[in-house]
Amino acid sequence: MTMIAFAVPILDGKLEDWKHMILDTMHGDNKQSTDQSRENAGVHERSYLQKMESGHACILTWEGEHPLPFWLDLMDVALPEFTEILAGLHGEGVFNEENPQKMLAEMVYDSFDKDHPVAETDTQTSMIALALPILPGKLDAWKKTILNKMLIKNKKESDAIRNAAKVRERSFLQELPDGHIVVLTFEGIDPVAGYEQVMRNLPPEFAAAAMECHGLDENALPPPLPELVYDSRQ
């Protein structure tokens, strides 16, 4: 299965408007038809709400054999009719009318190993997702230290940490009008426990890199994980 992902910031003071205008339309009386549209397209959509001190974000993922055509069709309906509304919730320039595909995050890492599946084929799994903004001017440092050194150059070791935790991690890099953001997904039977195990077993230099690139303090309490607010198959 292929996954595509997209993270979008929610402007200050717009969380309740976002819940009402976006989230509420996907639940209640509309949920059955919303779910069915995803099922007809052969995609599994999950949406997450992440609350951060620096602001809130919505993370969306679509998984299926061919999720991109669904995304393009969705944007063809939403844009340009709702561009002004979306800009009022998420900011100017986030939604690209001319090339919606460029809005999507680029997958830069996948720990999948066909010889070490995170669960049996017929076992139900769940997924968590989180978004980590990259600090201004730190994109090259993130690519050099975290992406290239820890994930790509040492991919075998990185994959082994995820496999031992029984989670599949997929990492995405997304460009936004005011910077870049990393979207991480962890899938498994118990993705929260798996994610916590991965964090405990990362190389010692990861903490310093996370502080430099994301502003994360290893001595501070971790922020709460994003909340799954929509699942087209639940």
N, C-alpha and C positions, 0 to 999 in steps of 0.2 A: 504494500500500500504506500502511496505517496502522500506526503503532508505538505501543505502550505500554511504560512502563518503571517499574521499582521497584528501589530500593536499600535494603538492610537491613544494619545494623551487626552484626558478630559480636562477642559479648562477650569480654572478656579471658579468655584461658585456654581458650576454647571452639573454637578453630580446628580442632583434630584431631577433636573430637566432631562438629563441623559436617561435616567431610570424610567421616567415617564414616557419620553418620546421614542426611545429605542427599545429598552428592555421590556416594558409593558406590552408593546406591540407583538412581541415574540412569545408571550405567555397568555394565560387565560383562554379566552375564546379563540385566539389566533394560533395557539401553539400547535394544534393538530395540523392545520394547513401549512404552518411554517415547517414542522417536522416532515410532512409529506413532500414538500418541495425539495428538501434535502435528500430524502430517500429516493425520490424519482430521479435525481441527478446522480445518485450513487455516492453521496458524500456524507460523512459524519462530521457535523459541526459542533464545536465546543467553544463557549465564550466565558471568559474569566474577568472578574473585576479585581484589580489590584489597587489597594489603598496605600499610599506612601506619604511620608512627611512632605516631600517635594511636590506632591500632586498625585492625582489618580490616573489610572490607565485601564484601557480595555484591551484584552488579548483575545484574538480569535484564531482558531485553527480549523482547517478543513482537511479531512483525510478520506482517501478513496483511490480508485484506480486512476482517475483523471480529474482531479479537483480543480485544475486551472480553468477549464471552460465554464464551470459553475460560477467561479469568482468573476470571470469576465462578464457573464450574463447578468450576475447580480449587480455589478457596477454599471452595466448598460442601462439597467432599470433605475438605479439610485442616482446616477449622474446623467445629465446635469439637473434633473428635477429637484433633487434634495441637496444640492451643493451648498446652498446658502444656509440651510438648517444644520447640515453637518459642520460647516465652518463655524457656526455659532456655538457648537458643542465641543469641537475638537481643535479649532484654530484654522487660520488661512493656510493654504498650500499643502495640507496633509493629503487631500484627495486629488489625485491627478486625473483630470478628465481626458486628456489626450492619450495617456498611456497608463491605464490602471494597473497593468502588470508590474510597472516600476514601483508601485506602492508596496508590493509584497516584500517581506523579509527574505533574504537569501540564506538557504541552508548551508552552513559552513562545517557542521560536524554531525555525525550519526554513529552511535556506538553499536548499531545493530550487528549481530554476529549470528549467522544462520546455524552455526554449530553450538551456540549457547543462547537459545531463546529464553526470554524472561519468563515465559509461561508456556504451558502446553497449548497446542492449537485450539482445543475446545474450551480453554479456561478463560473466563471473563477477566479483563484487565481494566484499570482506570488510569487516568492521567492527570497530572498537575502541570501548571505552566506558570512561569514568572518572567517579568521583564526587568532588565537591569540597564538603566541609562548609562552611557559612557560619558565621563566627564569631558567638558570642552577641551579640545587639544590633545586628548588621550587616545584617539582612535589608533594611531600608529603603534603606540605602546601596547594597546590591547591586542592588536594583531600579532605583534612580535612576541610578547610574553605569554599571553593566554592561548591565543589561537594557534600560532605556528609552533611554539616551543612545547606547550603542555598538551595540545590536542592533536596536532597533525604530526609533528616530528616524533612524539612519543605516543602515537595513536594506539599501539598494541597495549601499552600499560594503561592508558586512559580507558580503553574499552574494557580491560580486565577489571578495573575498579567498578565500573558500571555493571558488568556481568555478575560480579560477586555480590553486588547489592540487589541483583535481580530487577534492574530497571533498564529501559532503553532511553538514552538521552538523545535528543535532537536539539541542536543549537542553531539559531538563525540570527543574522545581522541585518538590521533595517536602518535605512537612512530616513530621517525626518527633517522637516524644514529647519529646525534649530539644533540638529545634532544627530547622533546615532544611538540606537538602543539594541540590546541583545535580548532575544526571546529564547527561553529554555523550556523544554518540555521533558517530563520524566513519566514514562509509562511502565506499569507493572501491576502485579496483584496488590501490592501495598506500596504505591509510589512515594508516599510521604516518608515511610521508614527507609525506603531505598535512597531517596534524596538525602536524608540525614546521614545515612551511612556513607554515601559518596562524599559529602562535605567533610566528614571526619577523616577520610582517607586520602584527601587530595594532597599533593606535594606541599611541603612546608612553605615554599616560595609563593604558593597561590595566595595566601593571606595578604602578603605585601602587594602582589599584583592587583588583587581585588580592591585594596585600599587606594592604590594609585589610580586605577582605571575607573572604578565605580564609586569610590568614596565609602566603601564598606569597612566598618571597624570590627575587627575580629573579637574585640573585647566587649562589644555592645550586644544586647539581645537581638537575635535575628528578627527581622520584620515578619509579620504574619503572612502566610502564603495566600496568594490570590484565591478568591472564592469562585467556584464554578457556578455561574449564574444562568447558563443555558446549555442544554445538551439535547441534540436533535434525536437521540435514541434513549432518552429517559423521560 
